[in-house]
């Protein structure tokens, strides 16, 4: 019961409840409370509060200015048109133009009864409070996205495992057929899960940070590095010299592919990468141009892999500070 279906049920229950309460209090224009509920229910609690703030202050401003203008100039269509011409720029200036429609309904109520008095003023305020209160109440029930995010994280990690394994396999066999579809798939998964993580954060008003979102940003940054490595892996794997070096780096990548998870094992991997780097530096220097290019590509891959691991290390440093 997530997405549009869940929101529709909340809207239906809230609208009916708002009309019922407004009718019990014998308020005029009781159905307006249902309209407020419908217009205030958003996808997240944070968006609902922002929407309610805009609509409340826009309606209050419209009620005061509309009543003054109608009482001074008169209740006729020309004055109503004049009110809109004056009111819209004011809403834009104070950045609450999202409350325009609700405020127009309030003004039309004053225009309809053709009397701006304290009773009318309180009637509109009661309706607004009822509508917004019910909207806030029903929208406090939000689906828990934690399970969905965890599923996405597992799928993302599985894709990273495949990518890293295919890198290692390609170094061992340059003729291996791999289209790289996992790179596109994991990019789509990251984008979907980031959207859900934002919704989860906006539904937890007391939480200022979202560790899941930080994690997904980390994977996004790592993916960019893996994209850069694809071409170099292809060049490096197709070269004939330094087979031993290719095997050493392939073994490192294969081992890394078996340890893709949410935990912090970056120090271990960085240590292994440093050992690999030291071993290669101790090897005999390149003698030909081709050997030199291969060695340069290998050091580039090691450098990028170090950046890849440090991105995750920074994530855990950020978590420890927060």
N, C-alpha and C positions, 0 to 999 in steps of 0.2 A: 504494500500500500504506500508506495513512494511516488514522487513526481506529481504529475497533474492529477491523478486520481485522489491522492491523499489531500492535496490542496483543495480540490473541489468539494470533498466531503466536509472539510473544516469550514469552507466558505458557506456551504448550505446550512450547516448546523448553526454557525455564528449568525447568519442573516436572520434565520427564523427566530433564534433566541433574542436577538436585538429588537425585532418587531414586537415580540411578546412582552418583553420588559417595558418598552416604550408605551405600549398599549395599556399595560397594567397601571402605569403612572398617568394615564389619560393625557398623554402629550399630543399636541397637534403635529401633523406631518410625521407620525410615528414610523412610516415606511422609510423615511430618510436614514434612520439608524441602520437599516439593512444595507443601504447603499454605501454608507461609511465603512461597514464591515467588509463589504465586497472590494472596495477600493483600497483598503488598508492592508489586507492580507497579502504578504509577499512571500518569496521563496525562503527567506531567512529572517530570523528575529531582528537582526541589525537593520536590514532593509525596511522591515515593518516599522521599527521605531523612527527611522528617518522619514518615512512616508507619513506617519502620524504627526510628527513634528511640523512638517511642511503644511499639511492639511489643516491642522489645528490653528496655527498662527495666521494662515491665509484666510480661514473662515472667520476668525475673530476680527481680523482687520477689515474684512468685507462687511461683517455685521455692523461694526462701528461706523465706517465711512459711508456705507450704503444707507444706513438709518439717517445719518446726518444730511446726506445729499437729498434723499427723498423728502425728508421733513422740511428742508429749507426750500428746495426748488419745486418739488411736486412729484406725485406718483404718475408718471406717464412714460411711454416707450422711448421718447427722446432722452429723457433723464437717465433711463436704464442704459441706453447706448453710450451716453456721455460717461456714465460710471465705468463701463468696461474700458473705454479709451483712457481714462485716468488711472484705473486700477491695475491693468496689465503691466504697464511700465514700472509701477511701484513694486509689484510682485517680483519682476525680473531684477530690480535694483537690490532687493533684500534676499534674493536667491531662494524664494519659496514658490516659484511658478508651478511646481508640481501640485500645489494645492488649488490650482485655478478652478477646476471643475467643481470640487466640493464647495468652494467659496461662492461660486455662481448659484448653486442650489440654495445656499443660505440667503443670499440677496433676493432671490426669486420668492422665497417664503415671505420676506418682509414686503416685497412688492405686491404679493398676492393678498395679504391681509390688510395692506395699506395703513399700517399703524405700527410705529416703532416705539414700543414702551418697554418697561422693565420686565413685564410678564412674557412678552415676545422674546426678549433677550435671553431670559432664563430658560425658556422652552427650547430654544436652539442650542444653548449650552448643554442642557441635559441630554438632548438627543446625540450631540457630538460626543459627550462623555460616555454614554451608553455604547454607541457604535464602536468607538476606539477601545473602550474597556473590554468589550466582547472580542474584538479583533485581537487584542493583546493576549487575552485568555486562551482562545482557540489556537492561536499561533505559537503558544508556549509548548504545544505538543508537536515536536519535530522528529522525523525519523533519525535513527542513530546511524551515521555514515561510517563509523569506526570499522565495522566488519567489511564494508565495501572497499574502504581504503586499504585494509590489510590484504584483501584478495588481489587488488591491483598491484600492491607492492610485491607480492609473491610472483605474479605474472611478469612484472618488470624484471625481477631478479632472474627468473628463468630465461628470459630473452638475453640478458647480459651474459649468463652462463654460456648460451649457445654462441653468441658473438665472439666471446673470448676463446672458446674452444675451436671455433672455425678459424680464427686467426692462427692458433697454434697448428691446427691441421693443415692449413694452407702453407705455412712455413715448411712443413715436412713434405707436402705434396703440392707443388705449384699447379698441377693439373686438376686438383680437386674442384668440383663444381659446386659453387655456393653463390646464390644470387643476392645475398645480403638483405632478404626480405625482413629479417628480424629487426634490422635497424629502423626501418619504416614503421614496423608494428610497435616497437617499444616507444618510439616517439609519439605515436598516437595514444598509447596507454598512459604515458606520462601526462599528456595534455588533458586527457579525461580525468585522471586521478587528481590533478592539480585543481581542476574545477570543483570536484567534490570536496577536496580539502578546504577550499575557500568557503564553501557553504557550511562545512562543519565548524570552521572558526567563527563565522558570522552567527551561528546558532548558539555559541558559547560566549556570551557577552562579557563574562568575567575573565576569560582567557585571552591574554594579549598576544601570545605566541602559539604557533602551531608547529609542533615537531615533525608531524607528517609532511607538512608543506616544505619545511627545510630539507627533509629527506628527499622529496621529489625534485626540488631544485638541484640538489646535489647530483642526483641521477641524470638530470637534464644536462648539467655541466659536463659530467663524465661522458655522456653520449656524444657531445660535440667533439671531445677529444678522440673518441673511437672513430668518428666519421673522418677526422683528419688522418688517422692511422691507416685507414683502408688502402689508400693508394700506395703508401710506403710499404705496407705489408706485401702487396702484390709485386712491387718492384724488388723488394728484398728476397721474396720467396723464389722468384724466377732467376735469380743470379746463381751461378754455379760455384764460385769459391766460398770459403769459410762455412762449409757445411756444419762443422762442429758448433760454431757460434749460433747458427740458425737453430740447431737442435737445443742448445742451451736456453735460448730465448723462448722457443716453442714450449719447452718443458715448464718454464716459469709461467707462461700464459695458461697452459693446461691446468697447472696447480691453482692458479688464480681463479679459473673458471669453476673449480670445485668449491670455492670459498666465497661465493657471492651471496651475501645475506645482510641483514640490518645491523648485525653486531660490529664491534670495532676490533678488527684484526689487521689494521693498516700498518702498525709498527712491525709486525712479523713480516708482512709482504714487502715493506720498504727495506727491511734488513736483508731479505733475500735478493731484492733487486740491487742493493748496494754491493752485495757479495758478487753477483753476476757481473756488475759493472767493473769491479776490481779484477776479476778473473780475465775479462776481455782485454783490459788495459795491460795486463801482464803478458798477453800473447804477442807473438811476433808481429812486427809492424807490417802494414801492407806493402807489397812490392810493385803492384801494377795499379793503373788508374781504376780498373774495375774493382779490384780489392779495396782500394781506398774509398770508392763510392759506397760499396757494401758496408764497410766499417762505419762510414758517416751515417748511413741510413739506420744502422743498428743503434748507434748512440742517440740518434734522433728518437727512435722508438723507445729506448730506455728513458730518455728525458720526458717524453709524453706520458709514459706509464707512471713515472714518478709524480707528474702533475695529476694524473688520474687518481692515484692513491692519496695524495695530499688534499685533494678536494674533499674526500670522505673524512680524512683526519680533521679538517677544519670544522666539519659538521659536529663532531663529538666535542671539539673545543668550544664551539658555540653553545652546545647543550650544557656543558659543565659550568659555563659562566651564567647561564640563565636560571 
